[in-house]
Amino acid sequence: MWKVLNPEALRKAPLVAQPFPYLIVDNLIRPEVLPDVVESFPRIPKRGSFPPEAVSYSGRFATLIDEMHSPELRDLVGDRLGMDLDGRPPMLTIRGRTGKKDGQIHTDSKSKLVTVLLYLNSGWSAPEGRLRLLYNDHDLTRYAAEISPDAGRCLIFKVTPNCWHGHEAFEGERRTIQLNYVASEEARERDLKRHRFSAYLKGLFSRKDEKSSAH
């Protein structure tokens, strides 16, 4: 069933326990289809996280989104982290750009059980924008791991009270798919409603920008 994702890479990635359980998976996307996936990434001119239905996409990227929603991926992630994710809904958002306000140190919300970050940036060279897994909520320079957001690289971690992470601010294109397994369908709908509203507002602002620039 796997046409885009590479489950063997996920099975072989070492599980690290400290400072919180995480896996760094290289080549989570099959190398032979990775260029097509990158090429078919949707155009997202605004910063922020958007639900899939808020953007237009097709081709290999559409196949990737389908596979990331699959129960087979959920079960494999749960197996690697030693968690029972059966019945836990997937929540997926897409980000195309980051700005000066992004990357601040944080933990993920309690309604999220697992976070999966899949990057789709070809040849990342900037020193900024590299995600760091941290030991506390205030020191970005002391980190357990640093992940460059290169295409096909993936970070998976268990959401805990101390899952601190962040990156130095980067302004520009930084493509990420975020998948979370959440506690309940109610939690999923609540978060997606917030992302949909944000996408709606950004759409309004976009149209206003176009009108103002036309004068």
N, C-alpha and C positions, 0 to 999 in steps of 0.2 A: 504493500500500500504506500510505501514511502517513495515519492517521486522527487522530493526536494530535500527534506530533512535526512540527516545521516544518523540513525539511532546508535550505530556502533561507536561513533565518536562520543556520544553521551554515556554509553555503557563503560567506556574505558577511561573517562576523565576522572582524575583522583578527587576524592571527597576530602575537603579540609575542614576541621572541626572548629578552629579558633581564628578570629574572635567570635565567629558564629558560623554555622555550617554552610559551606558554599562549594560550588564546582565552577571551574573555568573550562569551557569546552571550545577548542579550536575546531574549525571545519564542521560546525553543526549543519551547515548546508553543503550538500554534495558539490565537490569542486567543479564537476562537469556542467552543472546548471547555475553555479553562483553568478557568472557574468549576466545571464538572462534575468536572474532575480534582481540584481542591482539595477539593470537597465529598465526593468518594469516597475521600480519603486515609484509610487505616486508623487506628483508634484505637490509640495506643501510649502507655500511661500511664507506662512506665518509660524511664529514660535508657539509652542503649546502641544498638548497631547490630544489626539483626535480618535474617536471610535472609527472602526473601518468604514461604516456606512456614511461617514462625513466626507470621505475622500473618494476619488475615482481611481480604480485600479483594475488590472486584467493580467493575462498571461501567467508567467511563472510566479509572480507575486501573489496572484489570487490562489494558486495551488498551495503556496507557503502558508497563507492565512488559514486555509482549510485544514492543513495538517497541524497547525499550531492549536486549533480548536479541538483536535481529536482526542478521544478518551485514551487512545494508545500512547500518545505523548504524555498525557496526565499520569497514567499508570507508571510509565517509565521514570518520570521525574520523581514521583512519590517513592518508587522503589529505591532510587539512588539516595534519596534523603531520609529513608526510613520512616516515611509518613504514609498514612492511609488517606489518599485524596479522593477516594471513591465518592461520587456524588457532589464533589466540590466544584462549583461552576467556574469556568474559565472567563476571564475578563481581559480583553485585548485592546490596546491603544497604540497609535502610531505617531511618531514624532519626526519631523523633518528638519527642524532648526532649533538651536538654543540661543539664548541671549544672555545679557549681563547678569540677570537675576537668577539664572539657572545654575544648578550644581551645588547649592548650599547644603551643608551637612544636615542629614536628616535620617530618621528611621521610617519605614513604611507603616501605614496605618494597621491597627489591630485586626481589621476585617480581612486583611490579606494574609494568607498562610504561606505562600511561596511567591517569589518574584523571579521572572525570567526576562533577561534583557538580551535581545539579539541585535547585533549591530550590522549595518549595511553600508559602510563607508569604504570606498576604494582607496587604499594607500594613505591611511591617516598619518600625517607628519607633524601636526601641531603638538607642542608640549602641553597645551591646555586641553580640556575636554576628556582626559583619561580618567576613568572612574577609579576611585580609591576606596578600598574597604578599610574602615578605620577602627581604632580602639576606643574612641570617645567622641563626644559631641562638639569638640572645639578645636581639635588639632588636625589640620589637613596634611601636615608634613610627616606625621607618624602613621604609617599605614601598613597593613598586613599584605596587601596586594594592590597592584595597579593594572587596570585593564584598558589597553588601547582599543578604541571602538572600530577596529578593522572589520571589513565585510566577512561575515561567516562566524565571527567570534561571539561567544555567548557566555553570560554569567547567570548562574542559577543560585539563589540562596533562600534559606529558610528565614521567614520573617520572625524576628525575636525582638525583645525590648531593647537590645543593644546592637541591632544590625545597622550601625552607623555607616553611612557612605556619602560621597560627594565628589566633586571635581572642581578644578580651577575653571573659572568662568571662560566660556568660549562663545564667541558671537559669530554665527554663520551656520552653514549646513552641517548637521550632525544627525544622521539617520538612525533611528532606533525603533524596534518593535518591543513593546513591553507587554508581557503576558503575566497575569496574576491568577492564582487559584485562590478563591475567596471563600469566606465562611458560609455564605448563604446566597440564595438567589436575590433576596432583599438587598443584601450588601452590594451585590453586582449591579442591580438596577439603580441603586442610589448613586453609586460612583459613575456609572455610565450616563445617568441623567445630568450629572454635573459636567461631564465632558461634552455631552451633546449641547448643553446650554452655552458652554464656552465656545464651541464650534459655531453655533448660531450667531453669537455676538461677534465673533471674528469675521463671519461672513458679512454681517451688517457693516462692520467697520471697513471691510474690503470694498464694498460697494460705495460707501461714502468717500473712500480714498479715490476711487475711480472717477466719481462725480466731481470732486474738488480739483483733480488733476486735469479734468477736461476743460475747465474754465480758463 
